[in-house]
Amino acid sequence: TTDHYISYDIQNDSILFSKNINDKIYPASLTKIMTALILLDYYEFNDYVTTEYPNNYIHQGKVAYIPENIELSVVNLLELLLVYSANDAAYISAIVVSGNIDDFVVLMNKKAETFGMNNTNFNNPDGMDDEEHYTTLNDLLKLSLKAIQKKEILSLVSKDTFISNATGSELMYSTTNLLLEEGFVGLKTGWTDMAGLTFIGLNQSNNREIITIVNKSK
């Protein structure tokens, strides 16, 4: 159950159901969609990057323990970021783009402004709880509509598993999205204390395209 939700029909450009869509909420790992979009502004899917963390980086939340100073494909980095939802993949993405987190956050907020996300402020690339890291369901809808225009992203978030040898041995990683078997093709899940359970789903069943977003779900 939740008191914060929106369901949007893409073809008809209409909101089907909604409640509290302009309330201030916390996006948790839904943040990583913006991080991925910026990464793809600077790199192609088949490029490789050298992994690096900010100074004094501490692994927090869900992580993949990606080593520093390895060559990692952008597609694999995005899989770890969006499918497995690894926080360390978000920080690596920020560093390979900007060299430091502050400059990457500036890029996040500039892009949010161009998307018309006027009630959003990003303060980190992974979505860990922060009073200054917030959004609304209406703004997340704007972000989602931009993200689904990227075919590369849609191809990734519809995966239920992927293989990576980023840690030095070949491992299989599973998606955090348990609704893929029910007609959804993404986009992202998230959870923190301040966000609760939060989700952006794209459903393409019955010749329709419906985006559903929930926050503070129980």
CYANA upper distance limits for C-alpha pairs under 8 A (distance plus 0.5 A):
  1 THR  CA    217 SER  CA      6.05
  1 THR  CA    218 LYS  CA      5.84
  2 THR  CA    214 VAL  CA      7.62
  2 THR  CA    215 ASN  CA      7.38
  2 THR  CA    216 LYS  CA      6.53
  2 THR  CA    217 SER  CA      5.05
  2 THR  CA    218 LYS  CA      6.92
  3 ASP  CA     19 LYS  CA      6.85
  3 ASP  CA     20 ASN  CA      7.45
  3 ASP  CA    215 ASN  CA      8.37
  3 ASP  CA    216 LYS  CA      7.96
  3 ASP  CA    217 SER  CA      8.21
  4 HIS  CA     18 SER  CA      8.03
  4 HIS  CA     19 LYS  CA      5.88
  4 HIS  CA     20 ASN  CA      5.84
  4 HIS  CA     21 ILE  CA      6.95
  4 HIS  CA    137 LEU  CA      8.10
  4 HIS  CA    214 VAL  CA      6.23
  4 HIS  CA    215 ASN  CA      5.91
  4 HIS  CA    216 LYS  CA      7.25
  4 HIS  CA    217 SER  CA      8.27
  5 TYR  CA     17 PHE  CA      8.11
  5 TYR  CA     18 SER  CA      5.87
  5 TYR  CA     19 LYS  CA      5.96
  5 TYR  CA     20 ASN  CA      7.56
  5 TYR  CA     21 ILE  CA      7.13
  5 TYR  CA    137 LEU  CA      7.57
  5 TYR  CA    212 THR  CA      7.78
  5 TYR  CA    213 ILE  CA      6.01
  5 TYR  CA    214 VAL  CA      4.86
  5 TYR  CA    215 ASN  CA      7.01
  6 ILE  CA     15 ILE  CA      7.71
  6 ILE  CA     16 LEU  CA      8.11
  6 ILE  CA     17 PHE  CA      6.15
  6 ILE  CA     18 SER  CA      4.67
  6 ILE  CA     19 LYS  CA      7.02
  6 ILE  CA     21 ILE  CA      7.17
  6 ILE  CA    137 LEU  CA      7.42
  6 ILE  CA    138 ASN  CA      8.32
  6 ILE  CA    211 ILE  CA      8.47
  6 ILE  CA    212 THR  CA      6.17
  6 ILE  CA    213 ILE  CA      5.83
  6 ILE  CA    214 VAL  CA      7.18
  7 SER  CA     15 ILE  CA      6.44
  7 SER  CA     16 LEU  CA      5.90
  7 SER  CA     17 PHE  CA      5.67
  7 SER  CA     18 SER  CA      6.79
  7 SER  CA    210 ILE  CA      7.21
  7 SER  CA    211 ILE  CA      6.15
  7 SER  CA    212 THR  CA      4.80
  7 SER  CA    213 ILE  CA      7.02
  8 TYR  CA     13 ASP  CA      7.77
  8 TYR  CA     14 SER  CA      6.33
  8 TYR  CA     15 ILE  CA      4.89
  8 TYR  CA     16 LEU  CA      6.05
  8 TYR  CA     17 PHE  CA      7.83
  8 TYR  CA    210 ILE  CA      6.01
  8 TYR  CA    211 ILE  CA      5.64
  8 TYR  CA    212 THR  CA      6.88
  9 ASP  CA     13 ASP  CA      6.19
  9 ASP  CA     14 SER  CA      5.81
  9 ASP  CA     15 ILE  CA      6.66
  9 ASP  CA     16 LEU  CA      7.12
  9 ASP  CA    208 ARG  CA      8.09
  9 ASP  CA    209 GLU  CA      6.63
  9 ASP  CA    210 ILE  CA      5.26
  9 ASP  CA    211 ILE  CA      7.19
 10 ILE  CA     14 SER  CA      7.45
 10 ILE  CA    208 ARG  CA      8.46
 10 ILE  CA    209 GLU  CA      6.14
 10 ILE  CA    210 ILE  CA      6.54
 10 ILE  CA    211 ILE  CA      7.83
 11 GLN  CA    208 ARG  CA      7.78
 11 GLN  CA    209 GLU  CA      7.20
 20 ASN  CA    137 LEU  CA      8.40
 21 ILE  CA    136 THR  CA      6.66
 21 ILE  CA    137 LEU  CA      5.25
 21 ILE  CA    138 ASN  CA      5.83
 22 ASN  CA    136 THR  CA      5.78
 22 ASN  CA    137 LEU  CA      6.82
 22 ASN  CA    138 ASN  CA      6.55
 23 ASP  CA    136 THR  CA      6.22
 23 ASP  CA    137 LEU  CA      8.02
 24 LYS  CA    119 ASN  CA      8.27
 24 LYS  CA    134 TYR  CA      7.02
 24 LYS  CA    135 THR  CA      6.27
 24 LYS  CA    136 THR  CA      5.77
 25 ILE  CA    134 TYR  CA      6.16
 25 ILE  CA    135 THR  CA      5.95
 25 ILE  CA    136 THR  CA      6.01
 25 ILE  CA    137 LEU  CA      8.12
 25 ILE  CA    195 ALA  CA      7.14
 25 ILE  CA    215 ASN  CA      8.03
 26 TYR  CA    129 ASP  CA      7.78
 26 TYR  CA    133 HIS  CA      7.14
 26 TYR  CA    134 TYR  CA      5.16
 26 TYR  CA    135 THR  CA      6.55
 26 TYR  CA    136 THR  CA      8.29
 26 TYR  CA    194 MET  CA      6.78
 26 TYR  CA    195 ALA  CA      5.27
 27 PRO  CA     31 THR  CA      6.44
 27 PRO  CA    127 GLY  CA      6.80
 27 PRO  CA    133 HIS  CA      8.32
 27 PRO  CA    134 TYR  CA      6.85
 27 PRO  CA    135 THR  CA      7.01
 27 PRO  CA    190 GLY  CA      7.92
 27 PRO  CA    195 ALA  CA      6.57
 27 PRO  CA    198 THR  CA      7.76
 27 PRO  CA    215 ASN  CA      8.38
 28 ALA  CA    126 ASP  CA      7.78
 28 ALA  CA    127 GLY  CA      4.68
 28 ALA  CA    128 MET  CA      6.30
 28 ALA  CA    129 ASP  CA      7.26
 28 ALA  CA    190 GLY  CA      5.82
 28 ALA  CA    191 TRP  CA      6.18
 28 ALA  CA    192 THR  CA      6.33
 28 ALA  CA    195 ALA  CA      6.45
 28 ALA  CA    198 THR  CA      7.98
 29 SER  CA     85 SER  CA      7.54
 29 SER  CA    126 ASP  CA      6.34
 29 SER  CA    127 GLY  CA      5.40
 29 SER  CA    128 MET  CA      7.88
 29 SER  CA    188 LYS  CA      8.07
 29 SER  CA    189 THR  CA      7.09
 29 SER  CA    190 GLY  CA      4.99
 29 SER  CA    191 TRP  CA      7.28
 30 LEU  CA     34 MET  CA      8.45
 30 LEU  CA    127 GLY  CA      7.53
 30 LEU  CA    188 LYS  CA      6.45
 30 LEU  CA    189 THR  CA      6.84
 30 LEU  CA    190 GLY  CA      6.37
 30 LEU  CA    198 THR  CA      8.24
 30 LEU  CA    199 PHE  CA      7.87
 30 LEU  CA    200 ILE  CA      8.05
 31 THR  CA     35 THR  CA      7.18
 31 THR  CA    125 PRO  CA      7.09
 31 THR  CA    126 ASP  CA      6.39
 31 THR  CA    127 GLY  CA      5.67
 32 LYS  CA     36 ALA  CA      6.52
 32 LYS  CA     81 LEU  CA      7.28
 32 LYS  CA     82 LEU  CA      7.13
 32 LYS  CA     85 SER  CA      8.28
 32 LYS  CA     90 ALA  CA      7.24
 32 LYS  CA    125 PRO  CA      6.96
 32 LYS  CA    126 ASP  CA      6.12
 32 LYS  CA    127 GLY  CA      7.61
 33 ILE  CA     37 LEU  CA      6.78
 33 ILE  CA     82 LEU  CA      7.64
 33 ILE  CA    143 LEU  CA      8.37
 33 ILE  CA    147 ALA  CA      7.62
 33 ILE  CA    188 LYS  CA      8.15
 34 MET  CA     38 ILE  CA      6.84
 34 MET  CA    108 MET  CA      7.20
 34 MET  CA    143 LEU  CA      7.89
 35 THR  CA     39 LEU  CA      6.77
 35 THR  CA     90 ALA  CA      7.22
 35 THR  CA     93 SER  CA      7.73
 35 THR  CA     94 ALA  CA      7.83
 35 THR  CA    108 MET  CA      7.69
 35 THR  CA    125 PRO  CA      6.38
 35 THR  CA    126 ASP  CA      8.20
 36 ALA  CA     40 LEU  CA      6.76
 36 ALA  CA     78 LEU  CA      7.18
 36 ALA  CA     81 LEU  CA      8.10
 36 ALA  CA     82 LEU  CA      8.22
 36 ALA  CA     93 SER  CA      8.27
 37 LEU  CA     41 ASP  CA      6.91
 37 LEU  CA    147 ALA  CA      7.53
 38 ILE  CA     42 TYR  CA      7.35
 38 ILE  CA    107 LEU  CA      8.06
 38 ILE  CA    108 MET  CA      7.79
 39 LEU  CA     43 TYR  CA      6.60
 39 LEU  CA     93 SER  CA      6.80
 39 LEU  CA     94 ALA  CA      8.09
 39 LEU  CA     97 VAL  CA      7.02
 40 LEU  CA     44 GLU  CA      6.63
 40 LEU  CA     45 PHE  CA      7.85
 42 TYR  CA     97 VAL  CA      7.24
 43 TYR  CA     47 ASP  CA      6.80
 43 TYR  CA     74 VAL  CA      7.81
 44 GLU  CA     74 VAL  CA      7.64
 45 PHE  CA     73 SER  CA      8.18
 45 PHE  CA     74 VAL  CA      5.94
 45 PHE  CA     75 VAL  CA      5.74
 45 PHE  CA    152 GLU  CA      7.98
 46 ASN  CA     73 SER  CA      6.78
 46 ASN  CA     74 VAL  CA      6.60
 46 ASN  CA     75 VAL  CA      6.86
 47 ASP  CA     73 SER  CA      6.27
 47 ASP  CA     74 VAL  CA      6.10
 47 ASP  CA     75 VAL  CA      8.43
 48 TYR  CA     71 GLU  CA      6.65
 48 TYR  CA     72 LEU  CA      5.86
 48 TYR  CA     73 SER  CA      4.69
 48 TYR  CA     74 VAL  CA      6.16
 49 VAL  CA     71 GLU  CA      6.08
 49 VAL  CA     72 LEU  CA      5.94
 49 VAL  CA     73 SER  CA      6.77
 49 VAL  CA     74 VAL  CA      7.25
 49 VAL  CA     96 VAL  CA      7.45
 50 THR  CA     68 GLU  CA      8.14
 50 THR  CA     69 ASN  CA      6.04
 50 THR  CA     70 ILE  CA      5.94
 50 THR  CA     71 GLU  CA      5.23
 50 THR  CA     72 LEU  CA      6.83
 50 THR  CA     96 VAL  CA      7.94
 51 THR  CA     66 ILE  CA      8.47
 51 THR  CA     67 PRO  CA      7.68
 51 THR  CA     68 GLU  CA      5.47
 51 THR  CA     69 ASN  CA      5.52
 51 THR  CA     70 ILE  CA      6.05
 51 THR  CA     71 GLU  CA      7.06
 51 THR  CA     72 LEU  CA      7.40
 51 THR  CA     92 ILE  CA      6.43
 51 THR  CA     96 VAL  CA      7.81
 52 GLU  CA     68 GLU  CA      5.55
 52 GLU  CA     69 ASN  CA      6.60
 52 GLU  CA     92 ILE  CA      6.19
 52 GLU  CA     95 ILE  CA      7.07
 52 GLU  CA     96 VAL  CA      7.77
 53 TYR  CA     57 TYR  CA      6.72
 53 TYR  CA     68 GLU  CA      7.45
 53 TYR  CA     91 TYR  CA      6.88
 53 TYR  CA     92 ILE  CA      6.16
 53 TYR  CA     95 ILE  CA      7.07
 54 PRO  CA     91 TYR  CA      7.93
 54 PRO  CA     95 ILE  CA      7.42
 54 PRO  CA    100 ASN  CA      7.02
 54 PRO  CA    101 ILE  CA      7.81
 59 HIS  CA     63 VAL  CA      7.24
 59 HIS  CA     65 TYR  CA      8.23
 59 HIS  CA     87 ASN  CA      8.23
 59 HIS  CA     88 ASP  CA      7.19
 60 GLN  CA     87 ASN  CA      7.67
 61 GLY  CA     87 ASN  CA      7.27
 61 GLY  CA    128 MET  CA      8.35
 62 LYS  CA     85 SER  CA      7.54
 62 LYS  CA     86 ALA  CA      5.93
 62 LYS  CA     87 ASN  CA      6.41
 63 VAL  CA     85 SER  CA      8.12
 63 VAL  CA     86 ALA  CA      4.83
 63 VAL  CA     87 ASN  CA      5.68
 63 VAL  CA     88 ASP  CA      5.97
 63 VAL  CA     89 ALA  CA      8.09
 64 ALA  CA     80 LEU  CA      7.95
 64 ALA  CA     86 ALA  CA      6.11
 64 ALA  CA     87 ASN  CA      8.26
 64 ALA  CA     88 ASP  CA      7.19
 64 ALA  CA     89 ALA  CA      8.06
 64 ALA  CA    167 THR  CA      8.31
 65 TYR  CA     88 ASP  CA      7.42
 65 TYR  CA    167 THR  CA      7.36
 66 ILE  CA     88 ASP  CA      7.48
 66 ILE  CA     89 ALA  CA      7.92
 66 ILE  CA    166 ALA  CA      6.48
 66 ILE  CA    167 THR  CA      6.00
 67 PRO  CA    166 ALA  CA      7.80
 67 PRO  CA    167 THR  CA      6.75
 70 ILE  CA    166 ALA  CA      8.41
 72 LEU  CA     76 ASN  CA      7.24
 72 LEU  CA     77 LEU  CA      7.19
 72 LEU  CA    166 ALA  CA      7.41
 73 SER  CA     77 LEU  CA      6.73
 74 VAL  CA     78 LEU  CA      6.56
 75 VAL  CA     79 GLU  CA      6.69
 76 ASN  CA     80 LEU  CA      6.75
 76 ASN  CA    164 SER  CA      7.32
 77 LEU  CA     81 LEU  CA      6.60
 77 LEU  CA     89 ALA  CA      6.77
 77 LEU  CA     93 SER  CA      8.14
 78 LEU  CA     82 LEU  CA      6.29
 78 LEU  CA     83 VAL  CA      8.18
 78 LEU  CA     89 ALA  CA      8.24
 78 LEU  CA    156 LEU  CA      8.29
 79 GLU  CA     83 VAL  CA      5.61
 79 GLU  CA     84 TYR  CA      7.09
 79 GLU  CA    156 LEU  CA      6.92
 79 GLU  CA    157 VAL  CA      8.37
 79 GLU  CA    162 PHE  CA      7.92
 80 LEU  CA     84 TYR  CA      5.45
 80 LEU  CA     85 SER  CA      6.44
 80 LEU  CA     86 ALA  CA      6.16
 80 LEU  CA     89 ALA  CA      6.68
 81 LEU  CA     85 SER  CA      5.17
 81 LEU  CA     86 ALA  CA      5.68
 81 LEU  CA     87 ASN  CA      7.56
 81 LEU  CA     89 ALA  CA      5.72
 81 LEU  CA     90 ALA  CA      6.53
 82 LEU  CA     86 ALA  CA      8.16
 82 LEU  CA    156 LEU  CA      8.09
 82 LEU  CA    157 VAL  CA      7.00
 82 LEU  CA    188 LYS  CA      7.37
 83 VAL  CA    156 LEU  CA      7.53
 83 VAL  CA    157 VAL  CA      6.25
 83 VAL  CA    159 LYS  CA      7.72
 83 VAL  CA    160 ASP  CA      8.19
 83 VAL  CA    161 THR  CA      8.34
 83 VAL  CA    174 SER  CA      7.65
 83 VAL  CA    175 THR  CA      5.28
 83 VAL  CA    176 THR  CA      6.98
 83 VAL  CA    177 ASN  CA      8.34
 83 VAL  CA    188 LYS  CA      8.18
 84 TYR  CA    173 TYR  CA      6.90
 84 TYR  CA    174 SER  CA      6.59
 84 TYR  CA    175 THR  CA      5.66
 84 TYR  CA    176 THR  CA      6.59
 85 SER  CA     89 ALA  CA      8.40
 85 SER  CA    175 THR  CA      8.43
 85 SER  CA    176 THR  CA      7.70
 86 ALA  CA     90 ALA  CA      7.38
 87 ASN  CA     91 TYR  CA      7.18
 87 ASN  CA    126 ASP  CA      5.91
 88 ASP  CA     92 ILE  CA      6.73
 89 ALA  CA     93 SER  CA      6.59
 90 ALA  CA     94 ALA  CA      6.81
 90 ALA  CA    125 PRO  CA      6.11
 90 ALA  CA    126 ASP  CA      5.92
 91 TYR  CA     95 ILE  CA      6.74
 91 TYR  CA    101 ILE  CA      8.13
 91 TYR  CA    125 PRO  CA      6.86
 91 TYR  CA    126 ASP  CA      7.68
 92 ILE  CA     96 VAL  CA      6.68
 93 SER  CA     97 VAL  CA      6.84
 94 ALA  CA     98 SER  CA      6.48
 94 ALA  CA     99 GLY  CA      7.62
 94 ALA  CA    100 ASN  CA      7.43
 94 ALA  CA    101 ILE  CA      6.64
 94 ALA  CA    104 PHE  CA      6.20
 94 ALA  CA    125 PRO  CA      7.31
 95 ILE  CA     99 GLY  CA      4.84
 95 ILE  CA    100 ASN  CA      5.84
 95 ILE  CA    101 ILE  CA      7.12
 95 ILE  CA    104 PHE  CA      8.20
 97 VAL  CA    104 PHE  CA      7.70
 98 SER  CA    103 ASP  CA      6.41
 98 SER  CA    104 PHE  CA      5.96
 99 GLY  CA    103 ASP  CA      8.19
100 ASN  CA    104 PHE  CA      7.11
101 ILE  CA    105 VAL  CA      6.66
101 ILE  CA    124 ASN  CA      7.75
101 ILE  CA    125 PRO  CA      8.30
102 ASP  CA    106 VAL  CA      6.96
103 ASP  CA    107 LEU  CA      7.03
104 PHE  CA    108 MET  CA      6.80
104 PHE  CA    125 PRO  CA      8.28
105 VAL  CA    109 ASN  CA      6.78
105 VAL  CA    122 PHE  CA      6.87
105 VAL  CA    123 ASN  CA      6.41
105 VAL  CA    124 ASN  CA      6.66
105 VAL  CA    125 PRO  CA      7.50
106 VAL  CA    110 LYS  CA      6.63
107 LEU  CA    111 LYS  CA      6.63
108 MET  CA    112 ALA  CA      6.67
108 MET  CA    122 PHE  CA      7.04
109 ASN  CA    113 GLU  CA      6.66
109 ASN  CA    120 THR  CA      8.35
109 ASN  CA    121 ASN  CA      6.82
109 ASN  CA    122 PHE  CA      6.55
110 LYS  CA    114 THR  CA      6.94
111 LYS  CA    115 PHE  CA      6.76
112 ALA  CA    116 GLY  CA      6.89
112 ALA  CA    117 MET  CA      5.60
112 ALA  CA    118 ASN  CA      7.96
112 ALA  CA    120 THR  CA      7.69
112 ALA  CA    143 LEU  CA      8.21
113 GLU  CA    117 MET  CA      6.00
113 GLU  CA    118 ASN  CA      6.72
115 PHE  CA    142 LYS  CA      7.00
115 PHE  CA    143 LEU  CA      7.38
115 PHE  CA    146 LYS  CA      8.32
116 GLY  CA    139 ASP  CA      8.00
116 GLY  CA    142 LYS  CA      7.79
117 MET  CA    139 ASP  CA      5.31
117 MET  CA    140 LEU  CA      8.27
117 MET  CA    142 LYS  CA      7.34
117 MET  CA    143 LEU  CA      8.18
118 ASN  CA    139 ASP  CA      7.81
119 ASN  CA    134 TYR  CA      8.46
119 ASN  CA    135 THR  CA      6.27
119 ASN  CA    136 THR  CA      7.01
119 ASN  CA    139 ASP  CA      7.38
120 THR  CA    133 HIS  CA      8.18
120 THR  CA    134 TYR  CA      6.08
120 THR  CA    135 THR  CA      4.58
120 THR  CA    136 THR  CA      7.30
120 THR  CA    139 ASP  CA      7.42
121 ASN  CA    132 GLU  CA      7.09
121 ASN  CA    133 HIS  CA      5.93
121 ASN  CA    134 TYR  CA      5.95
121 ASN  CA    135 THR  CA      6.92
122 PHE  CA    132 GLU  CA      7.59
122 PHE  CA    133 HIS  CA      5.25
122 PHE  CA    134 TYR  CA      7.00
123 ASN  CA    130 ASP  CA      7.95
123 ASN  CA    132 GLU  CA      6.73
123 ASN  CA    133 HIS  CA      5.54
124 ASN  CA    128 MET  CA      7.87
124 ASN  CA    133 HIS  CA      7.77
127 GLY  CA    133 HIS  CA      7.89
128 MET  CA    192 THR  CA      7.50
129 ASP  CA    133 HIS  CA      7.62
129 ASP  CA    192 THR  CA      7.09
129 ASP  CA    193 ASP  CA      7.91
129 ASP  CA    194 MET  CA      6.82
129 ASP  CA    195 ALA  CA      8.26
130 ASP  CA    134 TYR  CA      8.33
135 THR  CA    139 ASP  CA      6.92
135 THR  CA    140 LEU  CA      7.63
136 THR  CA    140 LEU  CA      6.74
137 LEU  CA    141 LEU  CA      6.69
137 LEU  CA    213 ILE  CA      7.38
137 LEU  CA    214 VAL  CA      8.14
137 LEU  CA    215 ASN  CA      8.31
138 ASN  CA    142 LYS  CA      7.14
139 ASP  CA    143 LEU  CA      6.89
140 LEU  CA    144 SER  CA      6.55
140 LEU  CA    213 ILE  CA      8.34
141 LEU  CA    145 LEU  CA      6.70
141 LEU  CA    211 ILE  CA      8.29
141 LEU  CA    213 ILE  CA      7.98
142 LYS  CA    146 LYS  CA      7.04
143 LEU  CA    147 ALA  CA      6.71
144 SER  CA    148 ILE  CA      6.72
144 SER  CA    187 LEU  CA      8.46
144 SER  CA    200 ILE  CA      8.23
144 SER  CA    211 ILE  CA      8.49
145 LEU  CA    149 GLN  CA      7.35
146 LYS  CA    150 LYS  CA      7.91
147 ALA  CA    153 ILE  CA      7.49
147 ALA  CA    154 LEU  CA      8.46
148 ILE  CA    153 ILE  CA      7.50
148 ILE  CA    154 LEU  CA      6.61
150 LYS  CA    154 LEU  CA      7.11
151 LYS  CA    155 SER  CA      6.61
152 GLU  CA    156 LEU  CA      7.00
153 ILE  CA    157 VAL  CA      6.74
154 LEU  CA    158 SER  CA      6.76
154 LEU  CA    185 VAL  CA      7.71
154 LEU  CA    186 GLY  CA      7.56
154 LEU  CA    187 LEU  CA      7.98
155 SER  CA    159 LYS  CA      7.73
157 VAL  CA    185 VAL  CA      7.00
157 VAL  CA    186 GLY  CA      5.40
157 VAL  CA    187 LEU  CA      6.18
157 VAL  CA    188 LYS  CA      7.81
158 SER  CA    180 LEU  CA      7.35
158 SER  CA    184 PHE  CA      8.17
158 SER  CA    185 VAL  CA      4.93
158 SER  CA    186 GLY  CA      5.83
158 SER  CA    187 LEU  CA      8.08
159 LYS  CA    175 THR  CA      7.50
160 ASP  CA    174 SER  CA      6.27
160 ASP  CA    175 THR  CA      5.49
160 ASP  CA    177 ASN  CA      8.19
160 ASP  CA    180 LEU  CA      7.66
161 THR  CA    172 MET  CA      7.17
161 THR  CA    173 TYR  CA      5.96
161 THR  CA    174 SER  CA      4.86
161 THR  CA    175 THR  CA      6.36
162 PHE  CA    172 MET  CA      6.20
162 PHE  CA    173 TYR  CA      5.96
162 PHE  CA    174 SER  CA      7.21
163 ILE  CA    170 GLU  CA      7.14
163 ILE  CA    171 LEU  CA      6.14
163 ILE  CA    172 MET  CA      5.05
163 ILE  CA    173 TYR  CA      6.74
164 SER  CA    169 SER  CA      8.40
164 SER  CA    170 GLU  CA      6.05
164 SER  CA    171 LEU  CA      6.03
164 SER  CA    172 MET  CA      7.02
164 SER  CA    173 TYR  CA      8.01
165 ASN  CA    169 SER  CA      5.36
165 ASN  CA    170 GLU  CA      4.63
165 ASN  CA    171 LEU  CA      6.59
166 ALA  CA    170 GLU  CA      8.11
176 THR  CA    188 LYS  CA      8.32
176 THR  CA    189 THR  CA      6.94
177 ASN  CA    186 GLY  CA      7.67
177 ASN  CA    188 LYS  CA      7.27
177 ASN  CA    189 THR  CA      6.62
179 LEU  CA    183 GLY  CA      7.75
179 LEU  CA    184 PHE  CA      6.47
180 LEU  CA    184 PHE  CA      5.24
180 LEU  CA    185 VAL  CA      6.32
180 LEU  CA    186 GLY  CA      7.41
183 GLY  CA    203 ASN  CA      6.20
183 GLY  CA    204 GLN  CA      7.04
183 GLY  CA    205 SER  CA      6.33
184 PHE  CA    201 GLY  CA      6.74
184 PHE  CA    202 LEU  CA      5.94
184 PHE  CA    203 ASN  CA      4.83
184 PHE  CA    204 GLN  CA      7.17
184 PHE  CA    205 SER  CA      8.37
185 VAL  CA    201 GLY  CA      7.69
185 VAL  CA    202 LEU  CA      6.17
185 VAL  CA    203 ASN  CA      6.73
185 VAL  CA    204 GLN  CA      7.96
186 GLY  CA    200 ILE  CA      7.68
186 GLY  CA    201 GLY  CA      5.82
186 GLY  CA    202 LEU  CA      6.02
186 GLY  CA    203 ASN  CA      8.38
187 LEU  CA    199 PHE  CA      8.37
187 LEU  CA    200 ILE  CA      5.93
187 LEU  CA    201 GLY  CA      5.68
187 LEU  CA    202 LEU  CA      6.65
188 LYS  CA    199 PHE  CA      6.37
188 LYS  CA    200 ILE  CA      5.79
188 LYS  CA    201 GLY  CA      7.32
189 THR  CA    197 LEU  CA      8.26
189 THR  CA    198 THR  CA      6.39
189 THR  CA    199 PHE  CA      4.92
189 THR  CA    200 ILE  CA      6.90
190 GLY  CA    197 LEU  CA      6.58
190 GLY  CA    198 THR  CA      5.58
190 GLY  CA    199 PHE  CA      6.68
191 TRP  CA    195 ALA  CA      6.60
191 TRP  CA    196 GLY  CA      5.89
191 TRP  CA    197 LEU  CA      5.18
191 TRP  CA    198 THR  CA      6.46
192 THR  CA    196 GLY  CA      5.97
192 THR  CA    197 LEU  CA      7.62
195 ALA  CA    215 ASN  CA      7.01
195 ALA  CA    216 LYS  CA      6.04
196 GLY  CA    215 ASN  CA      7.03
196 GLY  CA    216 LYS  CA      4.67
196 GLY  CA    217 SER  CA      6.43
196 GLY  CA    218 LYS  CA      7.80
197 LEU  CA    214 VAL  CA      8.41
197 LEU  CA    215 ASN  CA      6.56
197 LEU  CA    216 LYS  CA      5.83
197 LEU  CA    217 SER  CA      5.36
197 LEU  CA    218 LYS  CA      7.09
198 THR  CA    213 ILE  CA      7.96
198 THR  CA    214 VAL  CA      5.88
198 THR  CA    215 ASN  CA      4.77
198 THR  CA    216 LYS  CA      6.59
198 THR  CA    217 SER  CA      6.79
199 PHE  CA    212 THR  CA      8.33
199 PHE  CA    213 ILE  CA      6.02
199 PHE  CA    214 VAL  CA      5.85
199 PHE  CA    215 ASN  CA      7.16
200 ILE  CA    211 ILE  CA      7.52
200 ILE  CA    212 THR  CA      6.28
200 ILE  CA    213 ILE  CA      4.96
200 ILE  CA    214 VAL  CA      7.28
201 GLY  CA    210 ILE  CA      8.48
201 GLY  CA    211 ILE  CA      6.07
201 GLY  CA    212 THR  CA      5.64
201 GLY  CA    213 ILE  CA      6.86
202 LEU  CA    209 GLU  CA      7.34
202 LEU  CA    210 ILE  CA      6.24
202 LEU  CA    211 ILE  CA      5.11
202 LEU  CA    212 THR  CA      7.08
203 ASN  CA    208 ARG  CA      8.06
203 ASN  CA    209 GLU  CA      6.18
203 ASN  CA    210 ILE  CA      5.71
203 ASN  CA    211 ILE  CA      6.94
204 GLN  CA    208 ARG  CA      5.81
204 GLN  CA    209 GLU  CA      5.10
204 GLN  CA    210 ILE  CA      7.09
205 SER  CA    209 GLU  CA      7.67
